Amino acid sequence: MTNDTDVYDAFGVHPTDGNKQWLGRMGTRRAILRDGLTIDPASLAYCPHEWLDERGYVDIERVREFPLMFML
């Protein structure tokens, strides 16, 4: 298993003050933009494609099943 997929932190807009808010998940650029969220380019990390769910986000259960550190 190799760290072959780039992933980023997903940010949304806080409903009360309009500031950027981390949503507690990471995903591919395509998934984050598709869902109308924003990307923090500084949060770039790499993970195995086996860790991604069908929507393109890192699935913590899969991470536990196939443990391997993120590579920055």
GIBEL-V198517 format. One record per backbone hydrogen bond with DSSP energy under -0.5 kcal/mol. CO is the residue of the C=O (numbers start at 1). NH is the residue of the N-H. If there is no record, write none. Layout:
CO,NH ; CO,NH
This chain:
2,4 ; 5,47 ; 7,45 ; 8,27 ; 9,40 ; 10,23 ; 11,38 ; 12,21 ; 14,18 ; 19,14 ; 21,12 ; 25,10 ; 26,58 ; 27,8 ; 28,32 ; 29,33 ; 30,34 ; 31,35 ; 32,37 ; 33,36 ; 38,11 ; 39,41 ; 40,9 ; 40,43 ; 41,44 ; 45,7 ; 46,71 ; 47,5 ; 48,51 ; 49,52 ; 51,59 ; 53,56 ; 56,28 ; 57,53 ; 58,60 ; 59,62 ; 59,63 ; 60,64 ; 61,65 ; 62,66 ; 64,67 ; 70,72 ; 71,46
